């Protein structure tokens, strides 16, 4: 999990690597002030934005998936910095997207149901990323606070936390579940462009580019008239733009209405404006209390009575039809009394149960949540398949250790996601016996219990994360000396509300996101960005920035702080021996170390060794690098 967090932090720092953060901050601030934007394509075409876009997509798993032209990120990586920038700028001048490759992936547990995905070419994905980086701060300033999907610094945990708050603290025990029929396939293009205009995006050239993206030909099918293609980088942002109007309409029904009753204004500990006093004042009126929590196209409308819920159901249905030309699914849309029935949301099912009395004598209700049945139905066969892979190792495609790691990653992913359910133990404990039986039946003597390992003192490798989380569990099993994470060892963790101080587009909001950034010299980082090595690939120049950050601005051998003019990016395996410009093959060293790596003359070696005064560990690092360039160890 630490890796996932690191990746998030990295992503947030990318804009600062390429000195694009100030531009995004200004776009966000101007959007907050209600300004309009007429020259956004000029910003999109900036070299800094293009380099940033390349950086953001290159580590995406989808970057290795070819489009209709058969090209992947590998072809872009081979281009020089100047070539890539010129290619993108040239295409933006008169943008015509290439056709989109259509693939179908399984939807749910039904093998007959498929979800279509559109895969643009890698160049079109790069351009979409360029557009996204400029549009996102503008749109973020306009989005409602109660939407959580496909937005920076927000996730499903924050959405679940808000649902818990509405059900338990606000006592909103009636929910309107509305399922939009084929949302992504039925978005009205004309309406979407008008919504972007209403947000302040008045650059007609940009709007025509977005229109072209939406109407890109789907290979073998034709040109779509409606919908946002699932699989496109910009599609999640556009889907939020469409439903943002719904968010604000629902908010206008209650929480955003001014009240004549006086109330005290205050600020929460997380920096957000407290609305509790305002809501108390609103409850003194005859208004229908209503609030909404939305994650992408999945949303729940909460209210305090059945009558209000029915009215909201019909009003929302009519509004979606008239305003957005969207229809609801009758069989999946309904009004639910949370005291009697469960409501499903993001893989969970939730209701409220009585638990004691409040100070005013009224019954106190608390949230009870489980993993929903459809999600549970997926877990068991997946566990069996992963155990099968440990037994047979997929005909040599992976080692036993790799197969165990895949199993552990899957189980820990289940735990990390579903620990938000209050009854997660009840849901996952039954799997424990089934898994233990399957392990014993398939792996026989290869599997050992924790007790057997301790008694027989069998040497085992237990990663720190597994030892800390599962080390005390009697359910822990070992295969070939490697720990197997127990599916039944799990505890409920209350969902955390989002910290509203955090914001990617304000200096104050970024302060808590990347505290380690001040440990490197940002001036040097910007120098490297502004001065790419000429005639080298975009991959090479981008990896220089990654390495400077990863090495905390220090030489990989001597530990010396690197300064401008003393930074050498060394190929571990030289290019003449087949070495590439990929991250793993590069390392930053100071000039003296770089000379020493390649030195063969004894006098030269002696000279630099006296200058550097390396210790034994540093000498080992040096000799390892020298061996890769086929030079004798010193």
For each residue, the residues with C-beta under 8 A, 3 or more apart:
1: 4 5 412 416 465
2: 5 6 465
3: 6 7
4: 1 7 8
5: 1 2 8 9
6: 2 3 9 10
7: 3 4 10 11
8: 4 5 11 12
9: 5 6 12 13 513 514 516
10: 6 7 13 14 549
11: 7 8 14 56
12: 8 9 15 152 504 510 513 514
13: 9 10 16 17 514 517 549
14: 10 11 17 18 52 55 56
15: 12 18 20 21 24 52 133 504
16: 13 19 20 21 517 522 525
17: 13 14 52 55 525 529 545 549
18: 14 15 48 49 51 52 55 529 545
19: 16 22 48 526 529 530
20: 15 16 23 24 46 48 49 52 133
21: 15 16 24 25
22: 19 25 26
23: 20 26 27 43 46 48 49
24: 15 20 21 27 28 133 134 136 137 504 505
25: 21 22 28 29 137 505 506 507
26: 22 23 29 30
27: 23 24 30 31 37 43 134 137 138 505
28: 24 25 31 32 137 138 140 141 505 506
29: 25 26 32 33 141 505 506
30: 26 27 33 35 37 138
31: 27 28 34 35 37 137 138 139 140 141 142 199 200
32: 28 29 141
33: 29 30
34: 31 200
35: 30 31 200
36: 200 201 202
37: 27 30 31 40 138 200 201 202 203
38: 202 203
39: 42 43 203
40: 37 43 44 134 135 201 203 206
41: 44 45 92 203 205 206 209
42: 39 45 46
43: 23 27 39 40 46 49 134
44: 40 41 49 92 130 131 133 134 206
45: 41 42 49 50 88 89 92 130
46: 20 23 42 43 49 50
47: 50 51 85
48: 18 19 20 23 51 52 529
49: 18 20 23 43 44 45 46 52 53 130 133 134
50: 45 46 47 53 54 84 85 88 89 126 130
51: 18 47 48 54 55 81 85 529 538 541 542
52: 14 15 17 18 20 48 49 55 56 133
53: 49 50 56 57 126 127 129 130 133
54: 50 51 57 58 76 84 126 538 542
55: 14 17 18 51 52 58 542 545
56: 11 14 52 53 59 60 129 133
57: 53 54 60 62 63 73 125 126 129 233
58: 54 55 63 73 76 77 539 542
59: 56 63
60: 56 57 63
61: 64 65
62: 57 65 119 125 231
63: 57 58 59 60 72 73 122 125
64: 61 72 73 74
65: 61 62 72 119
66: 69 70 71 72 101 119 122
67: 70 71 98 100 101 119 120 121 122 124 125
68: 98 99 100 101 121 219
69: 66 98 121 122 123
70: 66 67
71: 66 67 74 75 76 121 122 123
72: 63 64 65 66 75 122
73: 57 58 63 64 76 77 122
74: 64 71 77 78
75: 71 72 78 79 122
76: 54 58 71 73 79 84 122 123 126 538
77: 58 73 74 537 538 539 581
78: 74 75 537 539
79: 75 76 83 84 87 537 538
80: 83 84 534 535 536 537 538
81: 51 84 85 532 536 537 538 541
82: 85 86 534
83: 79 80 86 87 538
84: 50 54 76 79 80 81 87 88 538
85: 47 50 51 81 82 88 89
86: 82 83 89 90
87: 79 83 84 90 91 123
88: 45 50 84 85 91 92 123 126 127 130
89: 45 50 85 86 92 93
90: 86 87 93
91: 87 88 94 95 123 127
92: 41 44 45 88 89 95 127 130 209
93: 89 90
94: 91
95: 91 92 127 208 209 212
96: 212
97: 100 120 121 124 212 213 216 217
98: 67 68 69 120 121 123 124 216
99: 68 216 217 218 219
100: 67 68 97 118 119 120 216 217 218 219 229 231 232
101: 66 67 68 118 119 120 219
102: 116 117 118 119 218 219 220 221
103: 116 117 119 231
104: 114 115 116 117
105: 114 115 117
106: 110 111 113 114 115
107: 110 113 114 115
108: 113 374
109: 374 377 378
110: 106 107 113
111: 106
112:
113: 106 107 108 110
114: 104 105 106 107
115: 104 105 106 107 230
116: 102 103 104 185 230
117: 102 103 104 105 229 230 231
118: 100 101 102 216 218 229 230 231 232
119: 62 65 66 67 100 101 102 103 231
120: 67 97 98 100 101 124 125 128 216 229 231 232 233
121: 67 68 69 71 97 98 124 125
122: 63 66 67 69 71 72 73 75 76 125 126
123: 69 71 76 87 88 91 98 126 127
124: 67 97 98 120 121 127 128 213 216
125: 57 62 63 67 120 121 122 128 129 232 233
126: 50 53 54 57 76 88 122 123 129 130
127: 53 88 91 92 95 123 124 130 131 209
128: 120 124 125 131 132 213 232 233 234
129: 53 56 57 125 126 132 133 233 234
130: 44 45 49 50 53 88 92 126 127 133 134
131: 44 127 128 134 135 206 209 210 213 234
132: 128 129 135 136 233 234 237
133: 15 20 24 44 49 52 53 56 129 130 136
134: 24 27 40 43 44 49 130 131 137 138
135: 40 131 132 138 139 201 234 237
136: 24 132 133 139 140 152 237
137: 24 25 27 28 31 134 140 141 504 505
138: 27 28 30 31 37 134 135 141 142 199 200 201
139: 31 135 136 142 143 199 237 240 241 244
140: 28 31 136 137 143 151 152 504 505
141: 28 29 31 32 137 138 505
142: 31 138 139 199 200 244
143: 139 140 147 151 240 244 247
144: 147 244 247 248 251
145: 500
146: 162 247 251 291 292 293 294
147: 143 144 151 240 243 244 247 294 295
148: 151 154 155 156 158 159 162 293 294 295 498
149: 154 156 159 236 240 294 295 296 298
150: 236 237 239 240 296
151: 140 143 147 148 154 240
152: 12 136 140 504
153: 498 502 503 504 513
154: 148 149 151 158 159 498
155: 148 158 159
156: 148 149 159 160 295 346 417
157: 160 161 420 495 496
158: 148 154 155 161 162 495 496 497 498
159: 148 149 154 155 156 162 163 293 294 295 345 346
160: 156 157 163 164 345 346 348 420 495
161: 157 158 164 165 494 495 496 497 498
162: 146 148 158 159 165 166 293 497
163: 159 160 166 167 293 300 345 350 367
164: 160 161 167 168 169 367 494 495
165: 161 162 168 169 170 497
166: 162 163 169 170 172 291 293 302
167: 163 164 170 171 172 173 302 338 350 352 365 367
168: 164 165 171 352 365 366 367
169: 164 165 166
170: 165 166 167 279 289 291 302
171: 167 168 304 365
172: 166 167 175 289 291 302 303 304
173: 167 304 337 338 339 352 365
174: 302 303 304 305 306 308 309 335 336 337 338
175: 172 300 301 302 303 309 335 336 338 343
176: 300 301 302 303 309 312 313 316 335 336
177: 300 332 333 334 335 336 343 344
178: 299 301 313 316 317 320 328 333
179: 328 329 332 333
180: 183 186 297 320 326 327 328 329
181: 186 326 327 328 329
182: 185 186
183: 180 186 187 239 297 326
184: 187 227 228 229 230 235 239 297
185: 116 182 226 227
186: 180 181 182 183 226 227 325 326 327
187: 183 184 191 192 226 227 228 238 239 242 326
188: 191 192 226 324 325
189: 192 193 211 214 215 225 226
190: 193 194
191: 187 188 194 195 242 323 324 325
192: 187 188 189 195 196 214 228 238 241 242
193: 189 190 196 197 207 210 211
194: 190 191 197 198
195: 191 192 198 199 241 242 244 245
196: 192 193 199 201 207 210 241
197: 193 194 200 201 202 207
198: 194 195
199: 31 138 139 142 195 196 241
200: 31 34 35 36 37 138 142 197
201: 36 37 40 135 138 196 197 206 207
202: 36 37 38 197
203: 37 38 39 40 41 206 207
204: 207 208
205: 41 208 209
206: 40 41 44 131 201 203 209 210
207: 193 196 197 201 203 204 210 211
208: 95 204 205 211 212
209: 41 92 95 127 131 205 206 212 213
210: 131 193 196 206 207 213 214 234 238
211: 189 193 207 208 214 215
212: 95 96 97 208 209 215 216
213: 97 124 128 131 209 210 216 232 234
214: 189 192 210 211 224 227 228 229 238
215: 189 211 212 223 224 225
216: 97 98 99 100 118 120 124 212 213 223 224 229
217: 97 99 100 222 223
218: 99 100 102 118 221 222 223 224 229
219: 68 99 100 101 102
220: 102
221: 102 218 224
222: 217 218
223: 215 216 217 218
224: 214 215 216 218 221 227 229
225: 189 215
226: 185 186 187 188 189
227: 184 185 186 187 214 224
228: 184 187 192 214 232 235 238 239 242
229: 100 117 118 120 184 214 216 218 224 232 235
230: 115 116 117 118 184 235
231: 62 100 103 117 118 119 120 235
232: 100 118 120 125 128 213 228 229 235
233: 57 120 125 128 129 132
234: 128 129 131 132 135 210 213 237 238
235: 184 228 229 230 231 232 238 239
236: 149 150 239 240 296
237: 132 135 136 139 150 234 240 241
238: 187 192 210 214 228 234 235 241 242
239: 150 183 184 187 228 235 236 242 243 296 297
240: 139 143 147 149 150 151 236 237 243 244 296
241: 139 192 195 196 199 237 238 244
242: 187 191 192 195 228 238 239 245 324
243: 147 239 240 246 247 294 297 299 324
244: 139 142 143 144 147 195 240 241 247 248
245: 195 242 248 249 323 324
246: 243 249 250 292 294 299 316 319 320 323 324
247: 143 144 146 147 243 244 250 251 292 294
248: 144 244 245 251 252 256
249: 245 246 252 253 319 323
250: 246 247 253 290 291 292 301 316
251: 144 146 247 248 254 255 256 291 292
252: 248 249 256 257
253: 249 250 257 287 288 290 312
254: 251 257 282 287 288 289 290 291
255: 251 275 278 279 282 290 291
256: 248 251 252
257: 252 253 254 282 287
258:
259: 263 278 281 282 284 285
260:
261: 281 282 284 285
262: 281
263: 259 277 278 280 281
264: 277
265: 273 274 277 278
266: 273 274 276 277
267: 271 272 273 274
268: 271 272 273 274 500
269:
270: 497 498 499 500 501
271: 267 268 499 500 501
272: 267 268 500 501
273: 265 266 267 268
274: 265 266 267 268 277
275: 255 278 279
276: 266 279 280
277: 263 264 265 266 274 280 281
278: 255 259 263 265 275 281 282
279: 170 255 275 276 282 283
280: 263 276 277 283 284
281: 259 261 262 263 277 278 284 285
282: 254 255 257 259 261 278 279 285 287 289
283: 279 280 289
284: 259 261 280 281
285: 259 261 281 282
286:
287: 253 254 257 282
288: 253 254 303 308 311 312
289: 170 172 254 282 283 303 304 308
290: 250 253 254 255 301 302 303 308 312
291: 146 166 170 172 250 251 254 255 301 302 303
292: 146 246 247 250 251 299 300 301 302
293: 146 148 159 162 163 166 299 300 302 345
294: 146 147 148 149 159 243 246 247 298 299 300
295: 147 148 149 156 159 298 299 345 346
296: 149 150 236 239 240
297: 180 183 184 239 243
298: 149 294 295 345 346
299: 178 243 246 292 293 294 295
300: 163 175 176 177 292 293 294 343 345
301: 175 176 178 250 290 291 292 309 312 316
302: 166 167 170 172 174 175 176 290 291 292 293
303: 172 174 175 176 288 289 290 291 308 309 312
304: 171 172 173 174 289 308
305: 174 308 309
306: 174 309 310 335 337
307: 310 311
308: 174 288 289 290 303 304 305 311 312
309: 174 175 176 301 303 305 306 312 313 335
310: 306 307 313 314 335
311: 288 307 308 314 315
312: 176 253 288 290 301 303 308 309 315 316
313: 176 178 309 310 316 317 333 334 335
314: 310 311 317 318
315: 311 312 318 319
316: 176 178 246 250 301 312 313 319 320
317: 178 313 314 320 321 328 333
318: 314 315 321 322
319: 246 249 315 316 322 323 324
320: 178 180 246 316 317 323 324 326 327 328
321: 317 318 324 325 326 327
322: 318 319
323: 191 245 246 249 319 320
324: 188 191 242 243 245 246 319 320 321
325: 186 188 191 321
326: 180 181 183 186 187 320 321
327: 180 181 186 320 321
328: 178 179 180 181 317 320 332 333
329: 179 180 181 332 333
330: 333
331:
332: 177 179 328 329
333: 177 178 179 313 317 328 329 330
334: 177 313
335: 174 175 176 177 306 309 310 313
336: 174 175 176 177 341 342 343
337: 173 174 306 340 341
338: 167 173 174 175 341 343 350 351 352
339: 173 351 352 353 365
340: 337 351
341: 336 337 338 351
342: 336 349 350 351 370
343: 175 177 300 336 338 349 350 351
344: 177 348 349 350 372
345: 159 160 163 293 295 298 300 348 349 350
346: 156 159 160 295 298
347: 371 372 375 417 418
348: 160 344 345 369 370 371 372 418 420 421
349: 342 343 344 345 369 370 371 372 373
350: 163 167 338 342 343 344 345 367 368 369
351: 338 339 340 341 342 343 367 368 369
352: 167 168 173 338 339 365 366 367 368
353: 339 365 366 368
354: 363 364 365
355: 364 365 366
356: 363 364
357: 361 362 363 364
358: 361 362 363 364
359:
360:
361: 357 358
362: 357 358
363: 354 356 357 358
364: 354 355 356 357 358
365: 167 168 171 173 339 352 353 354 355
366: 168 352 353 355
367: 163 164 167 168 350 351 352 422
368: 350 351 352 353 422 423
369: 348 349 350 351 420 421 422 423
370: 342 348 349 421 422 423 424 426 427
371: 347 348 349 375 376 418 421 424 427 428
372: 344 347 348 349 375 376
373: 349 376 377
374: 108 109 377 378
375: 347 371 372 378 379 418
376: 371 372 373 379 380 427
377: 109 373 374 380
378: 109 374 375 381 382
379: 375 376 382 383 414 431
380: 376 377 383 384 431 434
381: 378 384 385
382: 378 379 385 386 410
383: 379 380 386 387 407 410 411 431 434 435 438 487
384: 380 381 387 388 438
385: 381 382 388 389
386: 382 383 389 390 403 406 407 410
387: 383 384 390 391 407 435 438 439 442 443
388: 384 385 391 392 442
389: 385 386 392 393 394 398 403 406 407
390: 386 387 393 400 403 404 407 442 443 479
391: 387 388 442 443
392: 388 389 395
393: 389 390 396 397 398 399 400 403
394: 389 397 398 403
395: 392
396: 393
397: 393 394
398: 389 393 394 402 403 406
399: 393 402 403
400: 390 393 403 404 479 480 482
401: 404 405 480 482
402: 398 399 405 406
403: 386 389 390 393 394 398 399 400 406 407
404: 390 400 401 407 408 479 480 482 483 484
405: 401 402 408 409
406: 386 389 398 402 403 409 410
407: 383 386 387 389 390 403 404 410 411 484 485
408: 404 405 411 412 466 483 484 485
409: 405 406 412 413
410: 382 383 386 406 407 413 414
411: 383 407 408 414 415 485 486 487
412: 1 408 409 415 416 465 469 485
413: 409 410 416 417
414: 379 410 411 417 418 428 487
415: 411 412 418 419 490
416: 1 412 413 419
417: 156 347 413 414 420
418: 347 348 371 375 414 415 421 424 427 428 490
419: 415 416 424 490 491 492 493
420: 157 160 348 369 417 424 492 493 494 495
421: 348 369 370 371 418 424 427 492
422: 367 368 369 370 492
423: 368 369 370 426 427 492
424: 370 371 418 419 420 421 427 428 490 491 492
425: 428 429 490 491 492
426: 370 423 429
427: 370 371 376 418 421 423 424 430
428: 371 414 418 424 425 431 432 487 488 490
429: 425 426 432 488
430: 427 433 434 488
431: 379 380 383 428 434 435 487 488
432: 428 429 435 436 475 486 487 488 489
433: 430 436 437 488
434: 380 383 430 431 437 438
435: 383 387 431 432 438 439 486 487 488
436: 432 433 439 440 475 477
437: 433 434 440 441
438: 383 384 387 434 435 441 442
439: 387 435 436 442 443 447 477 479 484
440: 436 437 443 444 447
441: 437 438 444
442: 387 388 390 391 438 439
443: 387 390 391 439 440 446 447 479
444: 440 441 447
445:
446: 443 479 480
447: 439 440 443 444 477 478 479 484
448: 452 453 456 458 477 478 479
449: 452 453 474 476 477 478
450: 453 454 473 474 475 476 477 478
451: 454 455 474
452: 448 449 455 456 458
453: 448 449 450 456 457 458 460 478
454: 450 451 457
455: 451 452
456: 448 452 453
457: 453 454
458: 448 452 453 478 481
459: 481
460: 453 478 481 482 483
461: 481 482 483
462: 466 467 471 483
463: 466 467 483
464: 467 468
465: 1 2 412 468 469
466: 408 462 463 469 470 471 483 485
467: 462 463 464 470 471 483
468: 464 465 471
469: 412 465 466
470: 466 467 473 475 476 483 485 486 489
471: 462 466 467 468 476
472:
473: 450 470 476 486 489
474: 449 450 451
475: 432 436 450 470 486 488 489
476: 449 450 470 471 473 483 484 485 486 489
477: 436 439 447 448 449 450 483 484 486
478: 447 448 449 450 453 458 460 481 482 483 484
479: 390 400 404 439 443 446 447 448 482 484
480: 400 401 404 446
481: 458 459 460 461 478
482: 400 401 404 460 461 478 479
483: 404 408 460 461 462 463 466 467 470 476 477 478
484: 404 407 408 439 447 476 477 478 479
485: 407 408 411 412 466 470 476 489
486: 411 432 435 470 473 475 476 477 489
487: 383 411 414 428 431 432 435 490
488: 428 429 430 431 432 433 435 475
489: 432 470 473 475 476 485 486
490: 415 418 419 424 425 428 487
491: 419 424 425
492: 419 420 421 422 423 424 425
493: 419 420
494: 161 164 420
495: 157 158 160 161 164 420
496: 157 158 161
497: 158 161 162 165 270
498: 148 153 154 158 161 270 502
499: 270 271 502 512
500: 145 268 270 271 272
501: 270 271 272 508 509 512
502: 153 498 499 509 510 512 513
503: 153 506 508 509 510
504: 12 15 24 137 140 152 153 509 510 513
505: 24 25 27 28 29 137 140 141 509
506: 25 28 29 503 509 510
507: 25 510 511
508: 501 503 511
509: 501 502 503 504 505 506 512 513
510: 12 502 503 504 506 507 513 514
511: 507 508 515
512: 499 501 502 509 515
513: 9 12 153 502 504 509 510
514: 9 12 13 510 517
515: 511 512 518
516: 9 519
517: 13 16 514 520 522
518: 515
519: 516 552 553
520: 517 524 525 548 549 552 553
521: 524 525 553 561
522: 16 517 525 526
523: 526 527
524: 520 521 527 528 548 553 562 563 564 567
525: 16 17 520 521 522 528 529 545 548 549
526: 19 522 523 529 530
527: 523 524 530 531 564
528: 524 525 531 532 544 545 548 567
529: 17 18 19 48 51 525 526 532 545
530: 19 526 527
531: 527 528
532: 81 528 529 536 541
533: 536 540 541 544 569
534: 80 82
535: 80
536: 80 81 532 533 540 541 581
537: 77 78 79 80 81 540 541 581
538: 51 54 76 77 79 80 81 83 84 541 542
539: 58 77 78 542 543 581 582
540: 533 536 537 543 544 569 581 586
541: 51 81 532 533 536 537 538 544 545
542: 51 54 55 58 538 539 545 546
543: 539 540 546 547 569 581 582 583 586
544: 528 533 540 541 547 548 567 569 586 588
545: 17 18 55 525 528 529 541 542 548 549
546: 542 543 549 550 583
547: 543 544 550 551 569 583 586 587 588
548: 520 524 525 528 544 545 551 553 562 567 588
549: 10 13 17 520 525 545 546 552 553
550: 546 547
551: 547 548 554 555 556 562 588
552: 519 520 549
553: 519 520 521 524 548 549 561 562
554: 551 559 560 561 562
555: 551 558 559 560 561 562 588 589 590 593
556: 551 587 588 589 621
557: 589 593 614 618 621 622 625
558: 555 589 590 592 593 612 614 618
559: 554 555 618
560: 554 555 590
561: 521 553 554 555
562: 524 548 551 553 554 555 566 567 588 590
563: 524 566 567
564: 524 527 567
565:
566: 562 563 590 591
567: 524 528 544 548 562 563 564 588 590
568: 588 589 590 591 593 594
569: 533 540 543 544 547 586 587 588
570: 586 587 588 589 594 597 625
571: 574 575 579 581 585 586
572: 579 584 585 586 587 625 628
573: 577 578 579 580 585 628 629
574: 571 577 579 628 629
575: 571 578 579 580
576: 579
577: 573 574 629 630
578: 573 575
579: 571 572 573 574 575 576 585
580: 573 575 585
581: 77 536 537 539 540 543 571 585 586
582: 539 543 585 586
583: 543 546 547 586
584: 572
585: 571 572 573 579 580 581 582
586: 540 543 544 547 569 570 571 572 581 582 583
587: 547 556 569 570 572 625
588: 544 547 548 551 555 556 562 567 568 569 570
589: 555 556 557 558 568 570 593 594 597
590: 555 558 560 562 566 567 568 593 594
591: 566 568 594 595
592: 558 595 596 608 611 612
593: 555 557 558 568 589 590 596 597 608 612 622
594: 568 570 589 590 591 597 598
595: 591 592 598 599 604 608
596: 592 593 599 605 608 609 612 622
597: 570 589 593 594 622 625 626 629 631
598: 594 595 629 631
599: 595 596 604 605 608 631
600: 604 605 631 632
601: 604 605
602: 605 606
603: 606 607
604: 595 599 600 601 607 608
605: 596 599 600 601 602 608 609 634
606: 602 603 609 610
607: 603 604 610 611
608: 592 593 595 596 599 604 605 611 612
609: 596 605 606 612 613 614 634
610: 606 607 613
611: 592 607 608
612: 558 592 593 596 608 609 618
613: 609 610
614: 557 558 609 618 619 622
615: 618 619
616: 619 620
617: 620 621
618: 557 558 559 612 614 615 621 622
619: 614 615 616 622 623 634
620: 616 617 623 624
621: 556 557 617 618 624 625
622: 557 593 596 597 614 618 619 625 626 634
623: 619 620 626 627 633 634
624: 620 621 627 628
625: 557 570 572 587 597 621 622 628 629
626: 597 622 623 629 631 632 633 634
627: 623 624 630 631 633
628: 572 573 574 624 625
629: 573 574 577 597 598 625 626
630: 577 627
631: 597 598 599 600 626 627
632: 600 626
633: 623 626 627
634: 605 609 619 622 623 626
